[in-house]
Amino acid sequence: MVPARGSMVGIALSRGPKLVPLNTVRHLPVGSTNGWYVWRGDQRPDDADFFSASHVEHMPEQVPELLPYLALPPGWGVVLAPGYEDVFFDEAFVVE
């Protein structure tokens, strides 16, 4: 399920572009979102204001390493670091 043009990604990269790993999960889309949430570092942020909205068209500049995974459907997540790739499914991401 490729995200629709103009759809929004929740992204939190303010911690710095070099912080690893890159973490992503895809929830069910709501409104203009496509369900993707992206952040860097070991811990997922708990603060609801931590994520900013970004159009999916900005992903090539912001997180080019994520592009091959954007078509994964809701419920999937990806963790990327140099020499490391984990692609996983978690049913909790698709519970309404």
C-alpha positions as CSV (number, residue, x, y, z in Angstrom):
1,M,0.0,0.0,0.0
2,V,2.0,2.9,-1.3
3,P,1.3,6.1,0.6
4,A,-0.9,8.6,-1.4
5,R,0.7,11.7,-2.8
6,G,0.2,14.5,-0.3
7,S,-0.4,12.2,2.6
8,M,1.3,13.0,5.9
9,V,4.1,11.2,7.8
10,G,4.7,11.8,11.5
11,I,8.4,12.5,11.7
12,A,10.7,13.3,14.6
13,L,14.2,13.8,13.3
14,S,15.2,16.8,15.5
15,R,17.5,14.6,17.5
16,G,20.0,14.7,14.7
17,P,20.4,13.0,11.4
18,K,23.3,10.8,12.6
19,L,21.5,9.3,15.6
20,V,20.8,5.6,15.1
21,P,18.8,3.5,14.7
22,L,16.2,4.9,12.4
23,N,12.8,3.6,13.6
24,T,9.6,3.5,11.7
25,V,6.1,2.0,12.3
26,R,3.0,2.1,10.2
27,H,-0.3,2.5,12.0
28,L,-3.7,2.6,10.3
29,P,-4.1,5.8,8.3
30,V,-6.3,8.5,9.9
31,G,-7.5,11.5,8.0
32,S,-4.7,12.9,5.8
33,T,-2.0,10.7,7.4
34,N,-0.7,7.5,5.8
35,G,0.1,5.9,9.2
36,W,3.9,6.1,9.1
37,Y,5.8,7.4,12.1
38,V,9.6,7.9,11.9
39,W,12.1,8.8,14.6
40,R,15.8,8.3,15.4
41,G,17.3,6.8,18.6
42,D,16.7,3.9,20.8
43,Q,13.5,5.0,22.5
44,R,10.2,5.8,21.0
45,P,9.1,9.2,22.2
46,D,6.1,9.3,24.5
47,D,5.3,12.9,24.0
48,A,2.4,13.4,21.6
49,D,3.9,16.6,20.4
50,F,7.2,15.0,19.5
51,F,6.2,14.2,15.9
52,S,5.8,16.8,13.3
53,A,3.8,16.3,10.1
54,S,5.7,16.1,6.8
55,H,4.4,15.3,3.3
56,V,5.5,11.9,2.1
57,E,7.1,13.6,-0.9
58,H,9.8,14.9,1.5
59,M,10.9,11.4,2.5
60,P,13.6,11.2,-0.2
61,E,15.4,14.2,1.4
62,Q,14.6,13.4,5.0
63,V,15.0,9.6,5.2
64,P,16.1,8.2,1.8
65,E,16.9,4.8,3.5
66,L,13.2,4.4,4.3
67,L,12.0,4.6,0.6
68,P,12.2,0.9,-0.1
69,Y,9.8,0.2,2.8
70,L,7.1,2.8,2.3
71,A,4.7,0.4,0.6
72,L,4.6,-1.9,3.6
73,P,1.0,-2.0,4.9
74,P,-0.1,-0.9,8.4
75,G,1.2,-3.2,11.1
76,W,4.7,-3.2,9.8
77,G,7.8,-1.5,11.2
78,V,11.4,-1.1,10.2
79,V,14.6,-0.5,12.3
80,L,17.7,0.5,10.3
81,A,21.3,1.2,11.3
82,P,24.6,0.7,9.6
83,G,24.8,-3.0,8.8
84,Y,21.5,-3.7,10.5
85,E,17.9,-4.2,9.1
86,D,14.9,-5.4,11.0
87,V,11.5,-5.5,9.3
88,F,8.8,-6.8,11.6
89,F,5.0,-7.0,11.9
90,D,3.2,-6.1,15.1
91,E,-0.6,-6.5,15.3
92,A,-0.8,-3.7,17.9
93,F,-0.2,-1.2,15.2
94,V,-3.4,-2.1,13.4
95,V,-5.8,-2.2,16.3
96,E,-8.4,0.5,16.1
